[in-house]
């Protein structure tokens, strides 16, 4: 087994080993992963944080030892909290990083970082404070940053920055936590999941107080939530059909 670390700000994770393939997620600076298969120009990897798998370009990561992988996986995880920051190498070259970048692994890259960071498990009420950091971020399928993010990437990153682990896709996140019977039972920070006509979970958002929800749909936005689903306050129509509410913490 081989191991790797993301040494760039944002690296695409694709469903197939080619540049034209679908973007399924992104790897942020400092994230660790196992290399499951290596080809001439692409590698299939499994992320340490959520066990998500996909293909990345061999030019966009560095190999590390198994000992370093295990050592840094067991350390308290620390994440950058500024929307955009920089790390510097010894040649004084700057590398941009975004909120959610992993910075406790920075020694593996021989870089320096003096920006703001967060570590440990935070109170549930902090989830919405973090969520507002992504407000108006444009929607991007597979995205995980303020420059482009999808619905489950948004919820995953908000929870991650507060010390909690969510799976990557909305359908996977819907298997976590405790189901609630009514919206009235929910608290700010709980997750609401929505399905399509076939009954497949296709969307997720974070519940706010007073029957509002923050979610990624066109952009990260705030809409109304009722027993039917999401009511878009700009279009004056329901856009998503409520399936289940989950209390994760």
N, C-alpha and C positions, 0 to 999 in steps of 0.2 A: 504494500500500500504506500502511495506517495501522498504528500500533503502540500498545501499551498496557502498563500496569503495574497490578498488584493492590494497592489501597490499603487493603484490609480484611484482617482476620485470616484468614478462611476463606471462599472464594467457591465456590458450587456450579458445576460444569461439567456441562451437561446434553446429552442426545442430540438434543433438539429444542428450539426456541425458545419454551418455555412453562414456567411454574413447576411444572406437574404432571408434567413429563417425567422420565424416568429419570436419576438421578444417575450419571454415568460416571466422574467424578473430581472433585477439588477443586483450587482454585488458592490457594496460600498467600501471605501477605503478601510483597510485594516481587518476586514473579515477573513476568517479562517475557513478552510474547507479540506475535504479529502478528495484526492484525485482518483476516480474510479477507473478511468480508461484514458490513455494518452495516445493520440495519433500524431501525424506529422505536424499539423498546424492547429489542431483543436484538442481540447480535453473535456471529458465528461466529469463533473464534480458534484459533490454533495456538501451543501453548506452546513457548517457546525451549528448555527443558531436555530435553524428550523428543519434541517434534513432535506431541504429542497434540492432537486437535481436538475442539471441542464448542461449545456455546452458553452465553453468560453474559449476565446482565442489564446493560444499559447504565449503570444507576445504581451498579454495583459495580466500576467500574474508572476509571482516568484515562488519557487519551491522552498520549503522549509523542512526541517527534520521532524521525525515523529516525536522526539523528546520535546522540541519547542512547541509543537502543536498541542501535546498533552499538557505541558506546563502552562501555556497561555490560556487554554480552554478552562483550566481550573482556577485561574485568577479572577478576582472581581472584575466584571466587565464595565468598561468606561466608554462613554459616547460623547462626541462633540455636540454642543447644544446651539451654537450660532448657525444661522441659516447658511452662511458661507464663511469659511476660514481658510487658513493656509498652514501647511506643514513645510518645513525646510530641510533640505539635505545638507551635507557638509560642504557642498560646493555653492551653497546659498541659492540653489535653484528652489523655486516655490512650487508646491503642488496644491491645487485647490481641493478642498474637501467640503462636504455638506453636512447639515445636521444629521445625526445618526451614524456618522463615521465612527469606527471603532478605534480608539486611541490608546487603549492599554497595551496593544500589540506593537506600538510604534518603535520599540527597541529592535524588533526583528527587521525593521526597514532602515534602521540607522538614521531616522529622521528626528526632528525636534518639533514640539508643539507647545504653545503657551496660551492657547485659547481657553474658552469656557468649556466645561465638561460636566457630566452627570454620572452618578454610579449608585447602585443599590436599588432597593425596592421603595417606591414612593407611595404616598397615600392615594387612594382611589380618586379623590377630588382633583389631584394634579393631572389626571388624564386629559381633561378638557382644556386645561391651560396649555398643554403640549399640542393638542389638536388645533388650537387657534393659530399656532405657529405656521400651519400649512394652509390656512385660509386663502382662497383664491389661487392656489397652485393648480395649473392646468392638468386635465386628465390625460394620462398616458398609460395605455395597456402595458402592464409589466413594470411600470415605474414605481420608484420608492423615494423620490426626492421632491423638494419644493419646485423643481423645474419640470416636473411631470410625475404623476402618481396615479395609481388606480385605487379602486375602493378598498380592496383587501390589503394592498401595500400601505395605504393610509392607516388603517386600523392596526396593522402589525407594527408599523413604526411608532405610532403613539404609545402602544403598550410596551414595546421594546425599550423606549427611552425612559419608561417608568419602572423597568425591572421585571416585566412580565413577558412570557413567551407565547405568541400566537403562531399558528401555522400560516402558510403563505396565502393560500387561496380561500375565497369566501366559503366554498363548500367544505373545505377542511376545517376552517375556523368554526363552522356551525356544529361540528362534532364535539367541541370543547364546552365546558361550563355547564351550568344548570338552567334548564328551560323554565321560563316564566309563563304563566297563563294569561296575564293581562298587562297592558301597558302601565296601568296604575301600580303594578308591583315593581316596576323597574326603577332604577336609580341612575343619575347621571354617570356616564362611563360604561353602562351596560351596552351590549351590542344587539342591533336589530338586523335580521337577515330577511332577504326578499327572494322570491322565486319567479320563474317564468311559467308559461302556460303548460309546460311539460312537468312542472314540479321540481325543476332543478334550481338549487340555490345559485343565484347569479350576482348578488349584490349584498353589501354590508355597510352599516354606518354606526356611529356612536351616538347614543341617546343623550340628550341634554335635558334640563329641567323644563317644565311647562310645555311638554309635548313638542319639543323641537328636536331636530336631528342634524348632525354635521356629517357629511359624507362626500365622496368624490363622484361627481356626475357632471361632466363637462368641465368642471373645476371643483375644488373643495368648497362647498357651499353649505349654508344653513337653510333647512326647509322645515315644514310642519310634519309631524308624525301623528297618524290617527289609526283607528282599528283596521282600516283598509291598507294603509301603507304610507308612502311618502307623497305629500302634497306639495308640488312645486309652486312656490309663491310668486315666481315670475311668469310662469305659463298658466297659472290657475287651473292646474289639472294634476291628477295623480300620475306619477311616473313609475312607481315600483309597488308591487303587491307584497304586503307583509306575510312572512311565513312563520317566524319564530323569534322570540327575544331570549337572549342568553345572558346570564350573570356569570362572568368569567372570574371575578374576584369579589 
